[in-house]
């Protein structure tokens, strides 16, 4: 009887812990590494010699097996659910948001790559929509879901990504002046910033936003098919693969090059999550080089064994590095541009 009771108690504890972990934590593991020549296709491309790779992270609700795995495997992490998705967002909404984020990253990469080979592409939007506000947002009682932000500190025609950057350039506590539209009426209000929910050294308004109708167009057909892969962190690698297909020479110089990092219209490379897992996946397939955003380099060094880490802040740094390891010609092949519709993504600032 005593033994049976102990088994029952142990089973109850096991089930309670499993439920607690699944409800509150995600396990993050190394994912796949994808050859970008099989994902990206540029019209009239004659160069498929490059070896640039997209690296993914696998993420799933945690359980006790995965919990113990985090103890023995440094490439597996347990992350609180609130750090992955907003507390009031259900998984379907989150997945939709991440897929939109991926589409936006792809289209940004198309614009940046074509601009890098010499063309200026006008970008405009109908403003930035407020999707939701966090409970402790300093914009509560000023902004509402559905408001359209038209200007920040007098600057018009913002994209959500630019709005994020401009606010994060402020010091936490510094005010910004926001002009927004609500029910066809225009308002202008000063809003004090708070600390960003993901980085206490940056300013934020703690709101969720997305760009409305961002519509540049390109004359060159560039197809990117990532299937169910979501998120913004492959932006840099998309740009490199597109540039490689737009040129007549291989900018990878035959190297097997992986990497990660978001990229913005200023060609700055931003930090990402899951860098340990991505490096582990890249090393499993023998990558030679891994580009790492500066803000992720310390974590990357903890796990890298054989792959050469290259710390980068901008696209120019990446291209200059590639130029140094190859006989890459100093100027990129010129092509023309026209327009392609770009997707929307929700940001948190």
C-alpha positions in Angstrom: 0.0 0.0 0.0 2.8 2.4 1.0 4.6 1.7 -2.3 1.5 2.3 -4.3 0.8 5.6 -2.6 4.4 6.7 -3.3 3.9 5.8 -7.0 0.7 7.8 -7.1 2.2 10.8 -5.4 5.2 10.7 -7.8 2.9 10.5 -10.8 0.8 13.5 -9.6 4.0 15.5 -9.0 5.2 14.5 -12.5 2.0 15.6 -14.1 1.8 18.9 -12.2 5.4 19.7 -13.1 4.8 18.8 -16.7 1.7 20.9 -16.9 3.5 23.8 -15.2 6.4 23.6 -17.7 4.2 23.3 -20.8 2.1 26.3 -19.7 4.9 28.6 -18.7 8.1 27.7 -20.6 9.4 27.0 -24.1 12.3 24.7 -24.9 14.6 26.2 -27.5 16.8 23.7 -29.4 19.1 23.8 -32.5 17.0 23.7 -35.7 17.9 23.2 -39.3 20.4 24.9 -41.7 19.1 25.7 -45.1 21.0 26.3 -48.4 19.7 29.7 -49.5 20.2 28.8 -53.2 17.3 26.5 -52.8 15.2 29.1 -51.1 15.9 32.3 -53.1 15.6 32.7 -56.8 16.5 35.9 -58.6 15.2 36.5 -62.1 17.8 36.0 -64.8 20.3 34.8 -62.2 23.4 33.2 -63.6 25.3 32.7 -60.3 24.4 29.8 -58.1 27.9 29.2 -56.7 27.5 30.8 -53.3 27.2 28.9 -50.1 25.1 31.1 -47.8 22.9 29.4 -45.2 19.9 30.3 -43.2 19.9 28.8 -39.6 16.8 28.1 -37.6 15.8 27.4 -34.0 13.3 24.8 -32.9 10.9 25.9 -30.3 8.3 23.9 -28.4 6.4 23.9 -25.1 8.7 22.5 -22.5 8.3 19.2 -20.6 10.3 17.3 -18.0 12.4 15.5 -20.6 13.4 18.8 -22.2 13.9 20.3 -18.8 16.5 17.7 -17.9 18.0 18.1 -21.4 18.8 21.7 -20.7 21.0 20.6 -17.8 23.2 18.3 -19.9 23.1 20.1 -23.3 24.3 23.8 -23.4 22.5 24.2 -26.8 19.1 23.7 -25.2 17.5 26.5 -23.2 14.4 26.9 -21.2 12.8 30.3 -21.8 9.7 31.8 -19.9 6.7 31.9 -22.2 6.3 35.7 -21.6 9.7 36.3 -23.1 8.6 34.6 -26.3 5.1 35.9 -26.9 2.9 38.6 -25.3 0.9 37.3 -22.4 -2.4 38.1 -23.9 -1.6 36.7 -27.3 -2.7 33.2 -28.2 -0.4 30.8 -30.2 -2.3 31.2 -33.4 -1.9 35.0 -33.3 1.7 34.7 -32.4 2.4 32.4 -35.3 0.6 34.7 -37.7 2.7 37.6 -36.3 6.0 35.7 -36.8 5.0 34.7 -40.4 4.3 38.3 -41.1 7.6 39.2 -39.6 9.3 36.8 -41.9 7.6 38.2 -45.0 8.6 41.7 -44.0 12.2 40.6 -43.5 12.2 39.0 -46.9 10.9 42.2 -48.6 13.3 44.4 -46.7 16.1 42.2 -47.9 15.0 42.6 -51.5 15.0 46.4 -51.2 18.3 46.6 -49.4 20.1 44.2 -51.8 18.9 46.2 -54.8 19.8 49.5 -53.3 23.2 48.1 -52.5 23.8 47.4 -56.2 23.1 51.1 -56.9 19.4 51.9 -57.0 17.3 54.1 -54.8 13.8 52.7 -54.0 11.2 55.1 -52.6 9.4 53.6 -49.6 6.2 55.1 -48.2 3.4 53.9 -46.0 0.0 55.0 -44.7 1.3 55.2 -41.2 1.9 52.8 -38.3 -1.1 51.1 -36.7 -1.3 50.6 -32.9 -2.2 47.0 -32.4 -2.2 46.8 -28.6 -0.7 48.3 -25.5 1.0 46.6 -22.6 -0.5 47.1 -19.1 2.3 49.4 -18.0 2.7 51.3 -21.3 3.2 55.1 -20.7 1.0 55.6 -23.8 -2.1 54.2 -22.0 -4.9 56.8 -21.9 -3.2 58.5 -24.8 -3.0 55.9 -27.6 -5.6 53.2 -28.3 -5.6 50.1 -30.5 -6.5 51.1 -34.0 -4.8 54.5 -33.8 -2.6 55.3 -36.8 0.7 57.0 -36.0 1.5 59.5 -38.7 4.5 61.3 -37.3 7.1 60.9 -34.6 8.8 64.2 -33.5 7.6 65.8 -36.7 9.0 63.0 -39.0 6.3 61.8 -41.5 5.9 58.6 -43.5 7.3 56.2 -40.9 7.6 52.5 -41.2 7.2 50.5 -38.0 10.8 49.5 -38.1 11.9 53.1 -38.3 9.6 54.1 -35.5 11.2 51.4 -33.3 14.7 52.7 -34.2 13.9 56.3 -33.6 12.4 55.7 -30.2 15.2 53.4 -29.1 17.7 56.2 -29.8 16.1 58.1 -26.9 17.0 57.8 -23.3 14.4 56.0 -21.2 12.2 58.7 -19.7 12.7 61.1 -22.5 9.5 62.2 -24.2 8.5 61.8 -27.9 5.8 63.8 -29.7 3.4 61.5 -31.5 0.9 62.7 -34.1 -1.8 60.1 -34.7 -5.2 59.7 -36.4 -8.3 58.3 -34.6 -11.7 58.2 -36.4 -10.5 60.7 -39.0 -9.4 63.2 -36.3 -5.7 64.1 -35.9 -4.1 64.4 -32.4 -0.6 65.4 -31.3 0.6 64.3 -27.8 3.9 64.2 -25.9 4.5 60.7 -24.4 7.3 59.9 -22.0 9.2 56.8 -22.9 9.8 53.9 -20.5 12.5 51.2 -20.6 12.1 48.8 -23.4 10.5 45.5 -22.3 13.4 43.4 -23.7 16.3 45.8 -23.0 16.5 48.1 -20.0 19.1 50.2 -21.7 16.8 51.2 -24.5 13.7 53.4 -24.6 10.3 52.1 -25.5 6.5 52.9 -25.4 5.5 49.3 -24.7 3.1 49.1 -27.5 2.6 46.7 -30.4 2.6 48.3 -33.8 2.6 47.4 -37.5 3.1 49.3 -40.8 0.1 49.9 -43.0 0.4 49.4 -46.7 4.1 49.6 -47.3 4.4 49.3 -51.1 7.8 49.5 -52.9 8.0 47.7 -56.2 10.9 46.0 -57.9 11.4 45.2 -61.6 13.4 42.1 -60.9 11.4 39.1 -59.8 12.9 37.8 -56.5 11.2 34.8 -55.0 11.9 33.6 -51.4 10.2 30.5 -50.2 10.9 29.7 -46.6 7.9 27.4 -46.0 6.9 27.5 -42.3 10.1 29.2 -41.1 9.1 32.4 -39.4 10.7 35.4 -37.7 13.0 38.3 -38.8 16.4 36.9 -37.9 17.5 35.8 -41.4 17.4 39.3 -42.9 21.2 39.6 -43.2 21.6 36.2 -44.9 18.7 36.9 -47.4 20.5 40.1 -48.4 23.8 38.3 -49.0 22.2 35.6 -51.1 20.3 38.1 -53.2 23.4 40.2 -53.8 25.3 37.0 -54.7 22.7 36.1 -57.3 22.6 39.7 -58.7 26.4 39.6 -59.3 28.4 37.5 -61.8 31.0 36.4 -59.1 30.7 34.4 -55.9 31.1 36.7 -53.0 31.3 33.7 -50.6 34.5 32.7 -52.3 33.5 29.0 -52.0 33.2 29.2 -48.2 30.3 27.7 -46.3 28.9 30.8 -44.7 26.1 30.8 -42.1 24.9 33.7 -40.0 22.0 35.5 -38.3 20.8 39.0 -37.6 18.0 41.3 -38.5 18.7 44.1 -40.9 17.1 47.5 -41.3 16.9 50.2 -44.0 20.0 51.8 -42.6 21.8 48.5 -43.2 22.4 48.0 -39.5 22.5 44.4 -38.2 20.4 43.8 -35.1 20.5 41.2 -32.4 18.4 38.0 -32.4 17.4 35.2 -30.0 18.7 31.6 -30.1 22.2 32.4 -31.2 23.6 29.4 -29.3 21.2 27.0 -31.0 21.9 28.5 -34.4 25.7 28.1 -34.0 25.2 24.5 -32.9 23.2 23.8 -36.0 25.8 25.5 -38.2 28.6 23.5 -36.7 26.7 20.2 -37.2 27.0 20.8 -41.0 30.6 22.1 -40.9 30.0 25.8 -41.6 33.3 27.7 -42.1 32.1 31.2 -41.0 29.2 32.5 -38.9 28.2 36.1 -38.9 27.0 37.3 -35.5 25.5 40.6 -34.5 27.7 42.4 -32.0 25.1 42.3 -29.3 25.1 38.5 -29.5 28.8 37.9 -29.7 29.5 37.1 -26.0 26.9 34.4 -25.9 28.1 33.0 -29.3 31.6 32.6 -28.0 30.4 30.4 -25.1 29.3 27.7 -27.5 31.4 28.0 -30.8 33.9 25.3 -31.2 35.1 25.0 -34.8 33.2 27.6 -36.8 34.9 31.0 -37.2 32.7 33.8 -35.6 32.7 37.2 -37.3 31.2 40.0 -35.2 29.3 42.5 -37.4 27.2 45.7 -36.9 26.4 46.6 -40.5 26.1 45.2 -44.0 29.2 47.1 -45.1 31.2 45.3 -42.5 30.0 42.0 -43.8 30.8 42.9 -47.4 34.2 44.2 -46.5 35.0 41.0 -44.7 33.9 39.0 -47.7 36.0 41.2 -49.9 39.0 40.6 -47.7 38.7 36.8 -48.0 38.1 36.8 -51.8 39.1 38.4 -55.0 35.7 40.1 -55.1 35.6 43.1 -57.4 35.1 46.5 -55.7 31.9 47.4 -57.4 28.7 45.5 -57.5 26.8 44.7 -60.7 24.1 47.4 -61.5 20.5 46.5 -62.1 17.3 48.5 -62.5 14.5 48.6 -60.1 10.7 49.0 -60.1 8.1 47.8 -57.4 6.7 44.8 -55.4 4.2 44.7 -52.6 5.6 44.3 -49.1 4.0 42.6 -46.1 3.2 43.9 -42.7 4.8 43.0 -39.4 3.9 43.8 -35.8 6.7 45.2 -33.7 6.9 45.9 -30.0 8.5 49.2 -28.9 
